[in-house]
Amino acid sequence: VGGVHYRAPGLWIKAATTLDVLSGGRAWLGIGAAWNEDESRALGFDFPPLGERFDLLEDTLAMAHAMWTGERGAKLVLIVIPFVEQLGPLEKDLDATVFGKRWTEFGALHGIPVLDLLPAFRAAPEPRELYWKEDKHCTAAGYRLIGAETARFLLEHPAELGFSARNR
């Protein structure tokens, strides 16, 4: 898992592909637009504006989809994890759904299923307890919710993901 600006798109894809082969098809590529400027700078990376990081993420995902499509290709699912500020109360004129909409449209354009977790995070009994207050990373409860929702999504959409009864 990492910020898309940490590596060139082809390197992310090649590393994930190699790990997938070495692990017998069990690898996942977790990649995002990144949010933690201090972490990025501490790791020695520049921290481009959000729009540039989103554009780079779109380019990387489109490239991964193109490279992994086919009979033996990997399955690509976009999982949109909300940032804590989207849980409310929201700043005036902030549309919390804008990021999910962007990725839903991207997925539709490229034929990639999208799981937007904003509704599930908002429906949690204590949504803000899904994140650490200090650094905004997910807590164990947040990761459990992501895992449960991802498993539910994968089980409910086998045809979209190219799974048959034989390879589930």
Buried (B, 14 or more C-beta within 10 A) or exposed (E): EBBBBBBEBEEBBEEBBEEBEEEEEEBBBEBBBBBBEEBBEEEEBEBBEEEBBBBBBBEBBBBBBEBBBEEEBBEBBBBBBBBBBBBEEEEEEEEBEEBBEBBBEBBEEBEBBBBBBBEBBEEBEEBEEBBEEEEEEBBEBBEEBBEEBBEEBBEEEEEBBBBEEEEE
